[in-house]
């Protein structure tokens, strides 16, 4: 790793030995201290530990071919020049899957997004929610709406209304910007900047008179508290449920079957390591009446 970092950073930095030494020390002891770098042209910049790491990885993988200290921008393998901060938001797969950068937003087949994190690619390129069959004309409850990519997808699929829950305020602001870019009507979407808990679905079903709705959940573990504590009569107001599980799917499957859903479970497609280094499986549960 050390040798690879030296080789990668040597392409763009005059002080690559010192900057790599700073990186190795700072990432362990002083993660919020900036790393001073000097580019080949003599210009100087300060990078955070995360920015420096992302730059090294991009150079090593050939995604980045050059970096400019003067404007803190990278040149990608396809000749596109974007800010380093934009690169930190970018899923590199998007560059091979047709997304184009239009100086402020990314675009693919008429869909516009402020940034391109991995969920955007998974929604619009890998079509992860195509398995939901009853979106058109339905009220969709989107628990864990992120930057609004799934919300926009459901609107394009003909949803009557999408109720989007997202506790991260930064994501909520970006979600609203993405709605503006895509001319999403305010009457079609309700954005709630909050987490979901054991009472959330009961409250939403009552407040928005949901019947034969669609429920999508990707909330990094809250699915257990929400589904296991929601009364069966409330869950029966949903015709279709898609849950990304983070752990054992068994208790969720048991609850959904007891409610009356037909349930299928996909094998984990990823494993997340916790602080205790225990791998947590991540996959999908699909249920329909």
C-alpha positions in Angstrom: 0.0 0.0 0.0 2.8 2.4 0.9 4.6 1.8 -2.4 1.4 2.1 -4.4 0.6 5.4 -2.7 4.1 6.8 -3.5 3.8 5.8 -7.1 0.3 7.3 -7.4 1.1 10.6 -5.7 4.4 11.0 -7.5 2.4 11.6 -10.7 1.0 14.9 -9.4 2.9 16.0 -6.3 6.5 17.4 -6.0 6.4 16.7 -2.3 5.0 13.2 -2.6 7.3 11.8 0.1 6.3 14.4 2.7 2.6 14.4 1.8 2.4 10.6 2.1 4.1 10.7 5.4 1.6 13.4 6.6 -1.2 11.2 5.4 0.0 8.1 7.3 0.3 10.1 10.5 -2.7 12.3 10.2 -5.2 9.6 9.3 -4.5 7.8 12.6 -3.7 10.7 15.0 -5.0 13.9 13.5 -7.8 13.1 11.0 -9.0 16.7 10.9 -5.6 18.3 10.1 -5.0 19.2 6.5 -2.3 17.8 4.3 -0.1 20.3 2.5 0.6 19.3 -1.2 2.7 20.9 -3.9 1.7 20.1 -7.5 4.2 19.6 -10.3 3.6 23.2 -11.6 4.6 24.5 -8.1 1.1 25.5 -7.0 0.1 24.6 -3.4 -3.1 23.2 -1.9 -4.4 21.9 1.4 -6.3 18.6 1.3 -8.3 16.9 4.0 -7.3 13.3 4.9 -10.4 12.0 3.1 -9.7 14.1 0.0 -6.1 12.9 -0.1 -7.2 9.3 0.2 -9.8 9.6 -2.5 -7.2 11.2 -4.8 -4.7 8.4 -4.2 -7.3 5.7 -4.9 -8.5 7.5 -8.0 -4.9 7.8 -9.3 -4.1 4.2 -8.5 -7.2 2.9 -10.2 -6.6 5.1 -13.3 -9.9 6.9 -12.8 -8.0 10.2 -12.2 -5.2 11.0 -14.6 -4.2 14.5 -13.2 -4.8 16.9 -10.3 -4.6 20.7 -10.2 -3.7 22.4 -6.9 -4.6 25.8 -8.2 -8.3 25.0 -8.6 -8.5 21.8 -6.6 -9.8 19.9 -9.6 -9.2 16.5 -11.1 -9.0 15.3 -14.7 -10.7 11.9 -15.2 -9.7 9.2 -17.6 -12.4 10.3 -20.1 -11.0 13.9 -20.1 -13.7 15.4 -17.9 -12.4 17.9 -15.4 -14.4 18.3 -12.2 -13.7 19.6 -8.7 -12.2 17.2 -6.2 -15.2 17.7 -4.0 -17.5 16.6 -6.8 -15.3 13.5 -7.3 -15.8 12.6 -3.7 -19.5 12.4 -4.4 -19.1 10.4 -7.6 -19.7 6.7 -8.1 -17.1 6.0 -10.9 -19.4 3.4 -12.4 -21.5 6.3 -13.6 -18.8 7.4 -16.0 -19.1 4.1 -17.9 -22.9 3.9 -17.7 -23.8 7.0 -19.7 -24.1 9.8 -17.2 -22.9 13.2 -18.6 -21.8 16.2 -16.5 -23.4 19.5 -17.5 -21.5 21.9 -15.3 -23.5 21.7 -12.1 -25.5 18.5 -12.5 -25.3 15.1 -14.0 -27.8 13.8 -16.6 -28.9 10.5 -18.0 -32.0 9.9 -20.2 -33.6 13.2 -19.0 -33.0 12.5 -15.3 -30.8 15.2 -13.6 -29.0 14.8 -10.3 -26.8 17.2 -8.4 -24.3 14.5 -7.5 -23.9 10.8 -8.3 -23.4 8.8 -5.2 -23.8 4.9 -5.5 -27.6 4.8 -4.8 -28.3 7.0 -7.8 -26.5 4.5 -10.1 -28.2 1.5 -8.4 -31.6 3.1 -8.9 -31.4 4.4 -12.5 -28.8 2.1 -14.0 -29.2 -1.2 -12.2 -32.9 -0.6 -11.7 -33.0 -2.0 -8.2 -36.7 -1.0 -7.6 -38.0 -2.4 -10.9 -39.3 -5.4 -9.0 -42.0 -3.2 -7.4 -45.0 -3.8 -9.6 -47.7 -1.6 -8.2 -46.0 1.8 -8.1 -48.2 3.4 -10.8 -51.2 5.1 -9.2 -50.2 4.2 -5.6 -49.0 6.2 -2.6 -45.4 5.2 -2.0 -43.8 5.5 1.5 -40.1 5.8 1.0 -38.2 5.2 4.3 -34.6 6.3 3.7 -35.1 8.5 0.7 -31.5 9.8 0.6 -31.0 12.5 -2.0 -34.4 11.8 -3.6 -33.2 9.4 -6.3 -35.7 6.7 -5.4 -38.4 9.4 -5.0 -37.8 10.7 -8.6 -37.8 7.1 -9.9 -41.2 6.4 -8.3 -42.7 9.7 -9.7 -41.4 8.7 -13.2 -43.0 5.3 -12.7 -46.4 7.0 -12.1 -46.8 7.1 -8.4 -49.7 9.2 -7.2 -47.7 10.5 -4.3 -44.4 9.7 -2.5 -44.0 10.3 1.2 -40.2 10.6 1.7 -38.6 10.1 5.1 -34.9 11.1 5.4 -33.3 12.1 8.8 -30.1 13.6 7.2 -30.7 17.3 6.7 -27.9 17.6 4.2 -29.6 14.9 2.1 -32.9 16.6 2.4 -31.6 19.9 1.0 -30.0 18.0 -1.9 -33.2 16.1 -2.4 -35.1 19.3 -2.9 -32.5 20.5 -5.4 -32.9 17.3 -7.3 -36.6 17.8 -7.4 -36.1 21.3 -8.8 -33.8 19.9 -11.5 -36.4 17.3 -12.5 -39.4 19.6 -12.2 -41.0 17.3 -9.6 -44.4 18.8 -8.6 -44.7 19.7 -4.9 -48.2 18.1 -4.8 -46.6 14.8 -5.7 -44.1 14.6 -2.8 -44.1 15.0 0.9 -40.6 15.3 2.5 -40.3 14.5 6.2 -36.9 15.2 7.7 -37.2 12.5 10.4 -36.2 9.0 11.2 -38.8 6.2 11.2 -39.8 4.4 14.4 -42.4 2.0 15.7 -45.2 4.5 15.3 -44.3 6.0 11.9 -46.3 3.7 9.6 -49.4 3.9 11.8 -49.2 7.7 11.7 -48.6 7.9 7.9 -51.4 5.5 7.1 -53.8 7.5 9.2 -52.7 11.0 8.1 -52.5 10.2 4.3 -55.3 7.7 4.1 -53.0 5.1 2.6 -54.6 2.0 1.2 -53.0 -0.5 -1.2 -49.8 1.5 -0.8 -46.2 0.6 -1.6 -43.6 0.6 1.1 -39.9 0.8 0.4 -37.4 0.8 3.2 -33.6 1.4 3.1 -32.8 2.8 6.5 -29.6 1.1 7.7 -31.2 -1.1 10.3 -34.3 0.8 11.4 -36.4 -1.7 9.5 -36.4 -4.0 12.5 -37.9 -1.5 14.9 -40.4 -0.2 12.4 -41.7 -3.5 11.0 -41.6 -5.7 14.1 -43.5 -3.1 16.1 -46.1 -2.0 13.5 -49.5 -3.6 14.0 -50.6 -6.1 11.4 -53.7 -4.1 10.5 -51.5 -1.2 9.6 -49.1 -3.2 7.4 -52.2 -4.6 5.5 -52.7 -1.1 4.1 -49.7 -1.8 1.9 -50.0 -4.0 -1.1 -46.3 -4.4 -1.7 -43.2 -4.1 0.5 -39.5 -4.0 -0.4 -37.0 -3.9 2.4 -33.3 -3.7 2.4 -32.3 -5.8 5.5 -29.1 -5.2 7.5 -28.7 -8.4 9.6 -30.8 -11.5 9.7 -33.9 -11.4 7.5 -35.7 -14.1 9.6 -37.6 -11.9 12.1 -38.8 -9.6 9.3 -39.9 -12.5 7.1 -41.8 -14.1 10.0 -43.6 -10.8 10.7 -44.6 -10.2 7.0 -45.8 -13.8 6.6 -47.9 -13.5 9.8 -49.5 -10.3 8.3 -50.4 -12.3 5.2 -47.8 -11.4 2.7 -46.1 -13.7 0.2 -42.4 -13.2 0.9 -39.2 -13.9 -1.0 -35.7 -13.2 0.3 -32.7 -12.5 -1.8 -29.3 -13.7 -0.8 -27.0 -11.0 0.7 -25.4 -8.9 -2.0 -23.0 -7.2 0.5 -21.6 -7.5 4.0 -21.0 -4.5 6.2 -18.4 -4.8 8.9 -19.3 -3.3 12.3 -17.0 -1.8 14.9 -16.6 -5.3 16.3 -15.5 -6.6 12.9 -18.6 -8.7 12.7 -19.9 -8.9 9.1 -23.6 -7.9 8.7 -25.4 -9.3 5.6 -27.3 -6.8 3.4 -30.0 -8.0 1.0 -33.6 -7.5 -0.1 -36.9 -8.9 1.2 -39.8 -8.5 -1.2 -43.4 -9.1 -0.1 -46.8 -8.7 -1.7 -50.3 -9.5 -0.8 
